[in-house]
Amino acid sequence: SEFREQYKKDHPNNKSVAAVGKACGEEWKRMSEEDKAPYVARALKKKEEYDVTIQAYNKKLEGKDEEDGSDKSKSEVNDEDEDEEDEDDDDDDE
């Protein structure tokens, strides 16, 4: 994101997302492992935070499903009931 901001300042007339992405990729390839280290560390930290968040979210969903007894929403259950009634009505027409 830092590179993108600087690139936009240096090239104000360039509105192409692809050009910014390509320049960013080229810059990343030119960087040494030492220069990349802070960005890699930041990415790992964000990945860990994401993993914790997604695990908490999944646990919340599991608890919610157990309370409901089903993973179908009430509208889906009601739709199925209506479909069964429609099928019963079709039998009466014969």
C-alpha positions in Angstrom: 0.0 0.0 0.0 2.9 2.3 0.7 4.3 1.7 -2.8 0.9 2.3 -4.4 0.5 5.6 -2.7 4.0 6.8 -3.7 3.4 5.5 -7.3 0.2 7.5 -7.6 2.0 10.6 -6.4 4.8 10.1 -8.9 2.4 9.2 -11.8 -0.8 11.3 -11.2 -2.1 10.8 -14.7 -1.9 7.0 -14.6 -5.3 5.7 -13.5 -4.7 2.1 -14.5 -4.9 -0.4 -11.7 -3.0 -2.9 -13.8 -0.1 -0.5 -14.3 0.2 0.1 -10.6 0.0 -3.6 -9.9 2.7 -4.4 -12.5 5.0 -1.7 -11.1 4.5 -2.9 -7.6 5.3 -6.5 -8.6 8.5 -5.4 -10.4 9.6 -3.4 -7.3 8.9 -6.4 -5.1 11.1 -8.6 -7.3 14.0 -6.1 -7.1 13.9 -5.9 -3.3 16.3 -8.0 -1.3 15.1 -10.5 1.3 16.3 -8.1 4.0 14.1 -5.3 2.5 11.1 -7.6 2.2 11.4 -8.8 5.9 9.3 -6.1 7.5 6.5 -6.7 5.0 6.7 -10.4 5.3 6.5 -10.1 9.1 3.5 -7.8 8.9 1.8 -10.2 6.5 2.4 -13.2 8.9 1.0 -11.2 11.8 -2.1 -10.3 9.8 -2.5 -13.9 8.8 -2.4 -15.0 12.4 -5.0 -12.4 13.3 -7.2 -13.6 10.5 -6.9 -17.2 11.6 -8.0 -16.3 15.2 -10.9 -14.2 13.8 -12.1 -16.9 11.4 -11.9 -19.6 14.1 -14.0 -17.5 16.5 -16.5 -16.8 13.7 -16.8 -20.5 12.8 -17.3 -21.4 16.5 -20.1 -18.8 16.6 -21.7 -20.4 13.6 -21.4 -23.9 15.0 -23.1 -22.8 18.2 -25.9 -21.1 16.3 -26.6 -24.2 14.1 -26.8 -26.3 17.3 -29.4 -24.0 18.7 -31.5 -24.0 15.6 -31.2 -27.7 15.1 -30.8 -27.2 11.4 -28.7 -25.2 9.0 -31.7 -24.3 6.9 -33.2 -20.9 7.3 -36.8 -20.6 8.3 -37.7 -19.3 4.9 -36.2 -22.4 3.3 -38.2 -24.6 5.5 -41.4 -22.6 4.8 -40.7 -22.8 1.0 -40.4 -26.6 1.2 -43.8 -26.7 3.1 -45.4 -24.6 0.4 -43.9 -26.9 -2.4 -45.4 -29.9 -0.7 -48.8 -28.3 -0.5 -48.6 -27.3 -4.2 -47.9 -31.0 -5.1 -50.9 -32.1 -3.0 -53.1 -29.6 -4.9 -51.9 -31.0 -8.2 -53.1 -34.5 -7.2 -56.6 -33.1 -6.7 -56.9 -31.9 -10.3 -56.7 -35.4 -11.7 
